[in-house]
Amino acid sequence: MKILLFGPAGAGKTSLMRTTCLGYNFMKVLNLKPTKGVSRENFIFRGILELSIWDLGGQERYLERYFSDSQRELIFSEVTAAVFMVDSALVDAGVRDIFNNFLKYLFEFSPEIDQAYVLLNKIDLQESKEDEYYEILSKGLNGEFIDKISFTPVSVKEGSAQHRLIEILDFEIQKNTLSLQRLGKIRHLLDELKINTISEYLLFNQPDGLLITSTFGKFESKPLQFMKFEIGTLDSNIYSIYQQIMEFQSITNLSPLKLSTVVYESEDCWILVKEVINGAVLMAVTRSKRPEVFSGVLGALNGEAFNSLKIYLKSSEF
């Protein structure tokens, strides 16, 4: 699915893309260099939807190319969702001409698009004038376009821009038959785990940290930043001790240790976290702390139902 991020330079398009799709925090994108020309990156959104994000640099020399006879069909054709983004703290009436061309070629070369999204970014700044920018971009729009454009004041810094982009992409998931089929199959596999262990399960995607699905039905959380499941200093020490023990037992064919399941506990329940594949993490929340419940979940995370989920996710990788 082709996602177009368009607008003048400095609007925050690349920051939005990286904080949403890569899970970066705002400080990591604070001093990004301007995008030069067209940057295309592929991501798996929520673990089920493949995105090809076209992040277009907004300097004037690049904008002229995008609208030229030689490039405009390439840029604006086969677009699934289009986002036009501006810096609302730097009001520029000249952006209206860019916006007009954006709409003209978008709906000409991707006529199946129902909606174009306008994000008025940086409303967290005191000098923001999102209302003035809205007037510039919306005034005089004819009936052909006015019903197809959605304006939203947002802030990448405060997270509302990311939330809006996630809403837009979730809407596209709901229209995508293959994505819905995959989601239904994954939910079925999680329900099998739930029935067998009397526990709840949540499956998260990496690196965006977004929930893929859960046994709770409708459930929302902020994007999570997961620890990397890698051997660190402590694990290296454990491996050294493990190696010595195996030598004492005359076992020579040692396989590397890996961090398999992380266990947390509260007064009322256990929480177990395990990587399913490289890109998906499963969380199990027990309904009690009875020993048999814990052992049941641990067994399930090493059993047939978990293995079926692992096989399906691997087979469905893009």
Secondary structure by P-SEA (a helix, b strand, c coil): cbbbbbbccccaaaaaaaaacccccccccccccccccbbbbbbbcccccccccbbbbccaaaaaaaacccccccccccccbbbbbbccccccccaaaaaaaaaaaaaaccccccbbbbbbcccccccccaaaaaaaacccccccccccbbbbbbbccccaaaaaaaaaaaaaaaacaaaaaaaaaaaaaaaaaaaaccbbbbbbbcccccccccccccccccccccccccccaaaaaaaaaaaaaaaaacccccccccccbbbbbcccbbbbbbbccccbbbbbbbccccaaaaaaaaaaaacaaaaaaaaaaaaacc
